[in-house]
């Protein structure tokens, strides 16, 4: 289903929804005793805006041929995707209790065919953009106007396959393909700057014939403008460099490498939820 252009009040509601969904993200990770809170909290605003205001999709018909596609290439951030999919009605929130449990459709990385709304199995980093460009090229060949959105991490850009895909997409002028890079400046064991410096990042993508947009990845209005701008580009793919904060919204998680892949205990969860609720109430 298509979405009308959001008003300022809609944008504020999107922001409040994303802050509320952060609570779901942390609650399911705490319940499981494992997961990746940092990168989930940095990506939640992006995924919320996509599903609630940008993508053409229908939870009642998950395989509707005319839908746009979203691929979470940084698959370890799936708690954010699961929270948004449940918000849209793809499945009941009661499944959150089964996150990362044996046999659950809510695995620690998205698994195609196990959960409605998941378009690709991801988690082996670097593959999502290749999958997305295949979908975008397929849509062009078959005459469909579907758009494909791929969310990667900035640490994921260390993978050479990302740049092979970027080179191909630029050469093929796949204007129906949009990559979003979650630029939170961290990866598993250190900052991106110390491990594998990315700058000048925008210039790299431009050299591969992409249209580049830089944006605050936690500003719903700015994200909406970036996605709308991408739709107006007809001669090349677009990459949105979304500057974010890893662990966004929780004081002891923000920019803290320790929270890449550990679950909060009961006391930490209580503090985190209190902070998130206070922030949402202030919006």
N, C-alpha and C positions, 0 to 999 in steps of 0.2 A: 504494500500500500504506500502511496506517495504521501509526503508530509508537506503541509503549507509552510511558507516562510515563517519561522518563529518570531514572535514579537519580543520586546524587552522583558515582559512578564514571563513569557515562555522560557527565555534564557535564564532568568532567575530560578524558575522551577526546575530546569535542567540541573543547575548548580546544586540546588537543595536535594534533588534526587541522587546525584552522584555522592554527596556527603552521606546520605542515608545508606546507600549501597556499600559504602566503606565499612559500615557496621556489619553487614552481611559477610563481606570479605574476611574480616578479622574473626568473626564468630565461627565461620566454617573452618578456618585454619586452626583456630584454638581447639575446636572440637576434635579435629583429626589428629592434632598433635604434630603436624608437619605441614609444610607449604611455603609459599613465597610471598610474604606480605609486602616487602619493599616495592617490587616492580608491579604488583597488583594495584597498590595505592597510587603509584605514579601514572598508571594507565587508565584508571577508572573513569576520569572525566572524558577522555577521548572516546572510549567505548560507549559511554552513556549518550554522548552527543550523536554518535553515529547511529545507534539503534533507535533512539527516540526522536531524532529530528532529520536524519539524512538518508539512511538506507531505505530502499523500497523492499519491504519484506512483510510476510503475513504469518504470524505464529500458528494460525489455523491451517495453513498450507505451507509447511516448512520447505517443501520441494517445488513450490510454485516456480515455473520456468522463467517467469519475468522478474524474479527477485534479483537484487544486487547481492554480491557476495562479500563476506568479511572473513579474513583469515588472520588468526592470532598467531603470527609466526613465533613470537616469544611465548611459547606455549605454557611455560611455568607460571605465567600470570593469569592462568585460567580461572582462579577465583573471581577475578573481575568480570570475565566473560560470563561465567555461570550466574553471577549476581544480576547482570543485565538481562540475560536470557530469561531468567525467572521473572524479573520485573515485567518483561514484555509478554509473558504468558506461555513460554515454550514448555515449561514444566513447573510442577508445584515446588514451592520453597522448602517443603518438608524433606526433599532430597538433599538439602544442604547437610543434614546430619550424617549422610553417607559419603561425604567428600573423602576421597583417597582410600575408601574401603574396598576390600577385595570384591570384585563383581559389580561394583557401583558404576553407573553411567557417568558419574562425576569423578573421573580419574584425575591424577595429579598433572596430567597434560591432556588436552582435548583429543578425543578419539572419534573419528568419523564412523557413523553408523550406530553409535551407542547413545547419542543424545541429539534430539531435534535442535536444529540451529547451528550445529557444528559442521563447517564446510570442509575441514581438512584435519588430519591427524598431524599435530605439530609438537615440537619439543626438542627434536634434533635441530639445533639452531642453524639458521642459514637457508632453510629450504622454502620458507613461506612465500618469498617473493617469486621464486621460480614457479611454484604452484599457481600463484595469482596471475602471473603473466600468461600461463597456459590457459587459464579461464578467460582472461581478457582477449587473447588471440582467438580462442574458440568462439566467444560471443561475436567478435567481428566477422569471422568466417561464416557463421550461421545467420548473420543479419540481426542478431538481438542487440538491444540497446542497454544491456546490463552493465553496471559499473562494478569494478572489483577494488576492494580496499584491503590493504595488507599492513598490519601493525608489527613493526620490528623493534627490537631494542637497539640502543647505540652500541653496546658491547657486542651484539650479534653481528655488527658490521665488520668485525674481525674475520668473519667467514668469507672466503673467496667466492663462494657460490652466489652471495648477494650481489657482488659486482658483475659477475657473469650475467645474471638476470637483468641487472640495471643496464648493462651495455646492450643486451638484446632488445629490451623494451624501448630504449631510446632510439635505437636504429629502426625499429618497427613503428615508431610514432604511436604507441598504444595510449591514446588519450583517455581511454576508459579505465585506465589503471592508476590508482592512487596509492602510494606508499606513505605510511606515517612512521616516523622514527621517534620513539620515546627517548628523548635525549635527557636522561637523568644523571649522566656523568659517572655512573658506577656499573660494575659487573660483579661477578661472583666473588672475587678476592681482592679487588682494588679499584681505583678509579680508572676510567677509560684513558685519561690523560697520562697516567703513569704506565699503564700496560701497553696501550696501542693508541697514540694520539690520533684523533680524527680530523682535526682542523687542518686546512680550511674545508669544512664539511660541505657547505653550500656550493663552493666552487667545484668540488669533486663531482657532485650530482649534476651540476650544470655542464661539466665537461662530458658527461655521459648523455647529454641531450635531454635532460629533464627540466621541467619547470619547477622552481624551488620557492616554497613559501616557509618563512620562519614565524613561529607563533608561540605564545604562552600556552602550554599544554593543559593548564588548569583554568583557563579563561573560556567559559562556554561560548560567549559571544564571539571572541576571536577565532575559536575553532569553527564555529558555524560559518563565519566569513571566509575562512580558509577553504572549507569544503565547497562552498558556493563558487569561490574563485576557480577551484579546480575544474568544476563543471563547464566553465567558460573557455577552457584551454582545449583547442581542437587539433593541435599538431604535435603533441608530445605528452608523455606521462607526467604526472605531478608527484612531487615528494613534499610532504609537510614535515618540517623539522620542528617537533613540539618539545619545547624546553620544559622539563618537569623536575619535580623533587621526589627522589626515592623515599617512600614511606610517608608521603604527603598527608598531613592532617594529624599525625601522632608525634608529639614532641620528642619522645625518646627513640623514634624510628627514623625521623627525617635525616637524610644524608648520613645515615649510620650503616656502614657496611655489614655490621653484625646481623641486620635484619633482612638481608637478601633472602635467606632460606631457613628461618627458624620460626617456630610458632610461639605466640605469647602464652605465658602461664595465666592462671585465673586472676591474679592480682594485676598483672600487666594488661590483660584484656579489659578488666573493669576500668582501669585508668584510661586506656585508649578509647573505650566507648564513651566515657564521660567527656573527654576532650572533643570527640567527633560530634556529640550531641550539642555541646556548648557552641561549637562553631556553627553548626546548622541553625541553631536557634538565633544566632546573631545575624544571619543573612536577611 
